[in-house]
Amino acid sequence: MALNFKASNIAKAESKTGKNFFKVIQEMAGVPSFSDLMFLFLAGGATEEEFDNAFGEGIEEAMLKITEGLNESGFLGQKVDTKELKGAISKKA
């Protein structure tokens, strides 16, 4: 499952949750809450069930899915080598 952070998905998630996409992105630099992580899955076009399934694979995999989606959508400002990031996460696990 790839997250697709297109405008309509983000708008739907903001309407559903009352959260602001850019504020949640800004808060990701600290320790994100589960509700913020779920919001990002919803903003990426995923369902709550897909959110639960992703976390069943481990928090690292769920965070990687978010990072990959944000990266592909251009929200990280510069391209992040997600393959390198995934390798680094795998080494720590």
N, C-alpha and C positions, 0 to 999 in steps of 0.2 A: 504494500500500500504506500503510495507516494502522496504527500500532502501538496495541494494546489492552492497557494495563497493568491487567488484572484479576487478582484474587488467585490464581486457579488457574494462570494463565500465569507469574506471578512465582514461585509455589511450585515449578512444574516446572523453571524455569530455575535456581533456587537449588539444587534437588536434583541437577540435571545437572552444574552447574559448581562447586558448593561455595561460591559467592560469596553475599554478603548484599546484597540489593537496596538497603537504606537506606545501607549503607556505600559502595556504588558511586555512588549518587546524591550523597552527600556529597563523594566524590572527583572528581566532575565539575567542581567549581569550579576545579580545577587543570588539568593536562594529562592527559586520560584515555588509558589504554592501549587498544589494539585489542581486547584480550580483554574489557575492561570495556564497550566499545561493542558488541561482539558479544553479551555478556551482556544488555545492555539491549534489543537487538533480540529475543533469545530471550524475555526477560521480557515483551516486548510482543506475544508470540505469533507472531513471525516465524521463519523458518527460516534456517539458515546460508547457503543459496543466496540468499535475499532480502537478507541482510546483504551478501553479495558484490555483488549487483546494485545495491544502494543506493550502495555506495562506488564503483561504476562510474560513477555520475552525479556524483561529486565528494564530498569530505568535507563540504562545506557542506550539500549536500542530505541527506546521511545524518544529520548533526547536527540539521538542521531537523526531520526525521522523528521523531527521538527527542524533541526539545523539544515538538513538536506533540502527540505521544502522551502525554508526561508532563503537559503542560498540560491536555489534555482529560480526563485521569484524575484531576486535582486534586492531583498530587504536587508542583507548583511553589509551592504556598501561595497564590499570587495568579494571576489570569489574565494571561497574556502575550499580547500582540497578535502572533500568529505571522505575520500578513500583513505587518505593519510590519517584523518581524524578517527575513522573507524578502526584502523590498525592500532593507533595509540590507545583507544578505549579497550580493544581486545587484549592488548598486552597487560593493562591494569587489572582486567577481570580475571 
